[in-house]
Amino acid sequence: MNPVLEHLCAHRSERDFSARPVDDETLAAVFEATRRAPTWNNAQNVSWVTVRDPRTKAALARCSGNQAWIERAPVFVVLLMDFHKTELAAGRHGRRQLVLDNVNSVLIGALDTGILMGTMMAAARAAGLGVCPIGGVRRGMDEAIELLRLPRLVAPLAGVCLGYPHAASKVRKPRMALEASWHPEAYDRERVAEAIDAMDADMDGYSRGLGREGAQNWSDAVSSRYAADAYGGVGPALRRQGFCFEWEEGV
């Protein structure tokens, strides 16, 4: 297999980091690759804040659902949807960003943040670092905004733990069969249902291999998370940051 494809297929989220520091030269190389990733219209509505301070990492860990590996990682990167940049650009030409009145602004910001996040993790792993993506920063979005002193039109969407793992494990979580995601010509619901059955069985085997008898299978785990409203404050927080389109109640 092509070495780049091998690298991407070998992804694993690490949560046990050593105390070895990550130097600025390594970070700069990773971030140089990150900033070259594509964004919609080359608008570059994504920025990031690197956090090394133990107190700030501890606070971010708490507001992200008490994820201790945020504290353990030498560097925690918070990825930001950033329309402050383009607000400044619009002001130079006497224009208003009408996109902020439309849910498309969040779709642009979220998609581009995801693209850069994936690029950042691949680049970091190529530099010998371990990574762990964090979506929980949105659980306490208001607190994260305050901690990072984010201006209007900037919102934290995700994070990445960066550091050197104690011992990189070769065990990786199962994924659904390729057929569950790749649909030639049109969406095939039957193959998805079959893939979920197989994924549940694979997760049962994965959990047993780690000594976690009785752990939730995939469908149980993901549905229980989607049945909870842990991110109910996201809509109000985005409105306070200047994203002024209408949200349905409870979003």
Secondary structure as UniProt FT lines:
FT   HELIX           3..9
FT   HELIX           24..35
FT   HELIX           40..42
FT   STRAND          46..51
FT   HELIX           54..63
FT   TURN            64..65
FT   HELIX           68..72
FT   STRAND          75..82
FT   HELIX           84..91
FT   TURN            92..94
FT   HELIX           98..101
FT   HELIX           104..126
FT   TURN            127..128
FT   STRAND          130..134
FT   HELIX           136..138
FT   TURN            139..140
FT   HELIX           141..147
FT   TURN            148..149
FT   TURN            152..153
FT   STRAND          154..163
FT   HELIX           178..180
FT   HELIX           189..209
FT   TURN            210..211
FT   TURN            213..214
FT   HELIX           218..226
FT   TURN            230..233
FT   HELIX           234..240
FT   TURN            241..242
FT   TURN            249..250
//
